[in-house]
Amino acid sequence: MSLFSRAVETRDISATDVFGPAWQSLGRGGAMRQAAVYAAIRYISDQWAQATATVTQTRNGSREIVETPLILSDPSPTLNLWDSRVQFVTELKSRGNAFGLVDDFRRYCQWIPDDFVSVDDSNPLAPKYYVNGRSVSLVQQGGNLVHAREQLRAGTVKGLSPIAAFASSFEWADLARQYGRRWFKQSSMPPAILQAKGSRVDGKVLAEARDDFVEAAAEGKPVALPGEWDYKKITVTPEEAQFLQTIEASATEIAIIFGVPPEEVGGKAGSSRTYSNREMDQTLFRIKNLGGVSGRAEAVGNSLLPFGQQVTYDLSRLERPGLLEYMRSITEQLKNGTLTLAEARHELGRRGIDQTEIEQWQAWYATTKSESESDSTSRVEMPEGGTR
């Protein structure tokens, strides 16, 4: 039996039997139907998937960049790198655990569903892992399984799922969504009321008046009804529309659970929001949330690399400024020697240039540089004092 295949199982009881009828709104079925949950996980996974992986190794007392192995640059036999990273974060954030199977040659690392894995951690110092009923050891122990966790409590090796930890919040959100759906789809509240001023009006007359009113209103024509009638349009009361506020509050709470800016998932962060507030939120999100994802991914990646090598996930590309500030940054690095011309052109996605092209560029720059640039390059302080 392959580790990637699943044997047929027969169960005497279901999750609903154990956890009650609210289970459907707590697990992947209900929670993952929440727009805010999907938006939060998508936002985290799409942001982190843009990280750049760099592998380094200690040589002559310093860390030097080495070639990234395929198990990190192309880890899945069926998915591209982006999809594999998204899959990792989705499992981590929705289930609290991300399990990956690694082949004996350390070529691939394929993420597998949480349902495929069972863990016996009755002895936390020597946990036992099973994939579809087959015993598997961790990579750190020479096996073929890697395990990343979202949050970890003492006495267990399994991560804590945010959906399970805040089950009541997700149930509340799901109930609000279901109520809103029923209200819009099945509400018996009429849009308006036609009321005859007379004390007694035959039912047939009422039906004819209603039909005439609906027909004229549908065609956009003025409505003329015989006799004396009152027309009253019905609006949704604040109490009946409160579920809309409940949905917004639920989205805000879900954003807090997943650590994303509330505005990104349909929530509300409060009044007096400015651009600088939102920009700071993005910076804190990258540090606090994506930094945690990177740490967990690096722990998994380091267990797959040869001894002495380390992987680092760089998220600086998410903080790249506007084009003008970006070019100023490159120019400053060229001036102070922290960046070479070849590295700068590579950073911009451009080919290298030969010596002849460099000389042509210098000749062109000498005739086109601004007055301030010319002054800063021509006035040089001399050791004995003065300038030249």
Steps between C-alpha positions, in 0.01 A plus 500: 500500500640841399528779752323728252195273470226463755345172606123463524379566854183399683390718786231426754449862601541834328641832615146629540426214741796604715493878483129563441304651209706823509804307371422585139540870576827448689715282279623556149144472372364804682803709588651475152168623357551830681615769258719655770676167569569439134617860454733483803665174395527611137654831606761332721588227249521732199719745689739241638524307171690800360792445740844433357682193637876530549718211615831575671788291632788582733828519312825645639315637800230689308162421346507467122206456263480158334268361237145436623423125480204382295309383807460868590485659153279231339364290789196332345478246216155633404483865615708803416691685772228761554223242545714293732563800724133594501411141591744508792358822645139391444551178696688685772241773547185292459604181680782616726732235353674454166626149425736430210624171358861492380647234271815307595715706260390834651376619162133573572293616796128453437247646747226254594158548664486512877243218487764263362713532813435376852731567792540307822657751737407326823876519554591850371871411517451215253193572285394251236381614158279298266415585139191308390571250777865448409770598752724782376793675669585867485776624270703603806498133598597380152142451383281650230260734681527871583266670742442877532269635770304822542485519883625235740390416853705313756437126514419455130679517165194597294440863418189682614262586219370859516162375377480244780631745762237761413220264404231716665606806297479310172165349601367847577619625161347202321167543676494868403572408139228235499250740656576764239459248221163384634386858555571605142382176340200401709383818671122540489519876557321680214667805344194721563139499623189629319228573753141597416362784712154353485392268781388221272649420162432182307798264463465500125528879494816481717656245264417711193642814660819318595547355153435835332751666732770237438449510123519879478801518737686233300457704181611820670161668449306716747257296707130597510271298725125553550380596843712601798818305564806541719841390372773423751847388397666259743869543583727264690509587869838534675422192705428291191809628320728444800637182346689720251684663790550154648665381179731804505587439865566134421737597218689732736536225760614250235760753384631523857516119526705470181703815562408691184381862456118499547441700182651216295222257601196726518539606863525839663811633670346814649467866410766760421696260282772665293738380234784487754289278728432254220865509389609422857248214510661351191846527653388338825322228302821410319699496822256324732304274269715426196808490721342215693419311180859550383637368830293183473593452134868552579486240777355248253743598225807475723406143593512415128840660428847354549669576831630856520258645245214734591208645307369852550176637356535866406183712485668830416344504154165566671645821644640631175425876480376695202706501182671833571597405857607157380736647241637745757573208730692318225692817413601553863618139528707541184661812644592352837621171351241268655378411150697436182389603154451136402289434810291811439423400142416148614265645763323693223476189283742629238798335336860581588701744289855474373786746548432680172139567603617619842738753337222621269269545798766694696560729203127562463456559875786753505308721256148453641545507879332778688678803647470366855645162394783673315579717804496206740739299283738780407549662844720263701644588844880482512696360801688829542175692496298677236330349199586412146 
